[in-house]
């Protein structure tokens, strides 16, 4: 395929704005349509980004616009149905995270992708950070020995502050706090990222013991149509399949940290660390002879292709790229286990992920 890949964006909210600004700069991509259940919003989005067509539904767009691939950037509850419909229409799909609201739906998406024989990837966007790619490569080749302990966190500040806007008055934030609007809370919104961030380099989990909490945020814990019942803090005590122990936690309540991801992996021969407030292109390591003096050094990692570039490359070459739908389903299985663990107040063992 020598011509640009014709891509339609389905869902034109705030994250679609970010994506469109990136995609417009990529020669491999031609934006051909915008879709939103609010047609006027789709039209405004298309006009803003120079996209030639706008529609109020995906089926209507598929009937009228030749395209090769779809970017699904709608709210979480619609990911499964839209992705499966796109795959059945013979389109490649890049879907926003989380892949689905439950593992069963995620498995249906994996099956649909295999049946269609199309590229199907999930936008776990922190795979774009070269620091994470560098740490994964280091750990996978045994650079810190056998993994013994993992500490991972994703901290946001938008509940105690207005750093991302006033969530009390903006639907784009309020829906994320309401299970009735399809939210799985901070666990589904950014917990999906930190689970991938930790397990991509350190390996899969054997078990998880999770506590989820939705703290009071308004009178009656309700603002207008939004019941604020989705969790806004999550703490996971985990065991990895290699025997390592760890903690993974995330919250929207951590003032002073706009959007901070942290990862520390300790092994028998050293420890490696990523702190996004220090760098997303370098990691710190204490290993080898430095261990006896607790000396750390910074390692800069060359740029890595982002998820868009990997998606387009997979379409052109026919060779699979990560993170694919199977990986999205694997992470969703962990999230499902967290919800069950919290409900039953006990650790939950994870089955070995199917390929």
N, C-alpha and C positions, 0 to 999 in steps of 0.2 A: 504494500500500500504506500504509494509515493505521495499522494495528495494528503492534505491535512485530514485528521480524523474529525468527522462531524459530530459534535457533542450537543445534546440538549440538557439544560439544567431544570430539574423538577424540584420545585420548592424555592422560593425567592426571598427567604428571610435573611437574617443578619449574617449567618455563616455563608450563604450563597454569595453575598456581597464580597466577602473575603476571597472566595474561590474564583469568582468572575474576574476580579482584578488580577489574579495570578494567571488564569487561563488565557486572558486577552494578550498576554506577553509571550505565549508559547507558540512557536511556528508549527508545532505538531498538531495544534488544535484549531478548529473552526467552530465557534459558537453559533448554532443555527436556530435555536428556539429556547424560550423560557416558558415554564408552566407553573401555574399556581392556582389553587382553588378559588382565590380572589382574582378574577381576570384583570381588574384595574391595577392590581399590584404587579402582575406578570407584565402588563404593558409598560408600566413605569420602569420596571427593572430592565426590560428589553431596550427601552429608549435610552436609559442611562448608560448601558454597556454596549450599545451598537449592535444588538442582536436583532436579526431581521423579522422574527415571528414571535408572537406571544399567544398563549392558550390558557383556558380555564380547566382543562383536563388532559391527562396524559394520553388516553386513547384517541382523542381528537387530534392531538399533535402527531401521534404515530401514523394516523391515516393521511396526514397532509404534508409532512416534512420528512424528506429522506435524511436519515441520520444513522450513525454507526454505533453510538454509545450514549448512555444516559448517566448523569450525575444525580443521585437521589439525595437531596439535602432538605427533606421534609422533617417534621417532628417524628419522634421515634416510633410511634404506634403504627405509622404507615409504611415503614421501611420494607417489611416482609412482602406485603401485597404488591407494592409498586415494583420492587425488584423482581419478583417472580413473574409479574406481567411483562416487564421489559425483556426478561430472558426468553420467555415464551414467544415474544415478538421477534426474537433473533438479534437482540441488542446486547452489546457488552455493557457491564454495569459497574460503576464505582459508587458504593453506598456509604453514607455517613455512619458514624458509630452512634449508639451500639447497633450491631447488625439487626437485632430484633428485640422484642420484649421478653422472649423466653427461648430456651435452648431448642425446644421442639420446633418453633418457627424458624430458628436459625438453621436447623438441620434440613427443613423443607427448602430453604434458600440454597443450601449447598447442593441438594439433589437436583434442583431446577437448573443450577449452573452446569452441573455435569451432564444433564440430559441435553441442554442446549449447546454444549461444547463452546461456551463463550467465556471470555475473561470476566471474572467476578471478584472484585476486591473491596475491602472495607477501609475507610479512611481513618486508620489509627495514625493521626497526623504527627505524633512525636517520633515515629519511625524516620521522619525527615531530618531529625537532629543527628549530625555526624557523631556527636559524643556517644549517643546510644548505640549506633552502629559499631563504633570503635570498641566500646565495652563488651558488646555481645561477641565480637570477633575474639577479643582477648580472653574472655571467660571460656568460650567454646573450645579454644585451642589449649586450655589448661594454664593460662598465664598467671592465675592466682591459685593454682592447685585445685583441690576438691572444695566445692562450695560448702560452707558450714552455717553461715548466717546472712540474712538479708533484711535490710531496713528500707522501706519505700514509703513516700508520702506525696500527696498532691494537695496543696493548700491554696484556697481562694478566700477573698476578703469581701465578697459583694453582699453578704447579709448584714454585717455590722457597719457597712460603709456605703457610700454612693460612688465608689471608684469606677464602676462600670455603668453608672446610671442609677436611677431610683427604681429599684425592683418592685416597690410597693405600688407603683402606678403604671408599670410597663408589662403588657402581656407576654413579651418575648422572654421575660424572666419568670413571671408568675406561673406560667404553665409548667416550668421545670420544678415547681414546688408542689404540684398537684397530681396525685395518682389518677384522679378522674380525667385529667387531660393527657394521659398517656406517659407520665413521667415515672421513672424508677428511681427518682431522687438523685442525690449526688453519686450514689453507687452506679447507676446506669449512665449518668451524664459524664462524669470524669473518673469515677472508679474504674470504668472500662479501660481508660487510658493507663492508670497506674498499675492495674493488674497486668496489662500487656508490657508496660515499661519494666516491671520487675521480672516477669516470667520469660520474656523474650531472651534476655541474657542468662538468667539463672536456671531456667528449665521449668517443666510443668509442676503443678501442685498435686499432692496426694490427699490433703485434707484442709479444711478451713473451718474456723470457729469465729463467727462474725457477730458483731453488735451494731445495729442500725438505730439511729435516733432522729426523730423529727421534733425539734424544740419549738415551743410556742413563739409565734412571730407576729400575731395580730389578735385583736379581740375575737374570741370564738374560733381562733385559728382559721379565719376565712377573710378573703378580700374579694368582694363582688362574687363572681361565679366560681372563684378559685378556692377550693378547700385545701389548706396548706398542710397536707398530711404526708407528703413524700419525704423520705429521709434526707437530712442535710448534714449528717456526720456518719461515717462508717469506719469501724475498726476491725481489721481482720488479723487474727493469729493463724499462721499458716505453717504447714509442713510440706516441703518439696519432695518430689519423688526420689531425689538423690539423698534424702535424709536430713537436709538442711532445715533449720527453723527460721522463721521470720515474722515480721509485722508489716502489714500494708494498711495505710489509713488515709482517709481523705475527708475534708470538711469545707464548707462554705463560710465558716465562722472565723477564720484566722486573719484578723486585721493585721495589716502591715505586709502581707504576702499577696500581691495582686493575683499571681498565677504561678506558683512555685512547685516544680517537680524535683524530688530528691531521691537518690538511690545510692545505697551503700551495699556492696557485696563483699563479704569477708570469706577468704579461703585459707587453705592450709599453707599457702606460700605467699599470701599477700591480701591486700584489701584495695578495692577500687571504688571511686565515688563520682557521682554526677550531681551538681547543684545548679539548676537552671538560672538561679540568680547570680551565679558566678560566670557561667558559660554554657552554651549549648553546642559548642564546637570543640570543647576540650574536656577531658576528665582528669581526676587526680588519682594517683596510685602510690601506695606504700608497699613495696615488695622486695624480695631478695635481701641484699645486704642492708637496705634501708630499714628493714623491719626492726633490727636491733637498736636503731636510733630514733624510731618513729618519725622518719623523714619522708615527706611527701614531695612528689614532683608532678608538674602539669604536663599532659600529653595532648597536643593539638592534633585533631583528626581532619583529614581532607574532606571537602564537601561530598555529600552523598546524593544520588538522585532522589527527588521527592516522590511522593505517592503518585502524583499526576504523571511524572516522567516514567515511572515504573509501569503504570497502567497503559500508557500509550505504547511503551516498548513491548509489553506483552501482546497487545493487539497486533502490532506490526510483525513481531517475530514468531508468535504462536507459542512462546516459551513461558511457563508460569512465573509469576512474580509474587512477592509477599508485600503486605499481608492480604491473603485471599479470604474467601468466604469461610473456608474450613477453619482458619485461624480465628475469624470473628466468632464462629460457633463455639470454638474451644474456650474463648474468653467468656462468652455468654453462659457456658456451663458453670464456670466459676461464680458468676453473678447469681445464677439460680441457686447454687449451693449456699451462697451467703444469705439469701432471703430465707431459705429453708432453715439454715442454722440459727438465724435470729429468731424465727418463729418458734423453733423447738428447743432453743437454749442448749444446744449441744454441738459438738464438732460434726461435720458432714464429710464423709469420704467421697472423693471424686473418682468416677470410673475412668479407666484409661481412654483418652480421646481417640475416637475413630478417625482414620485418615480419609 
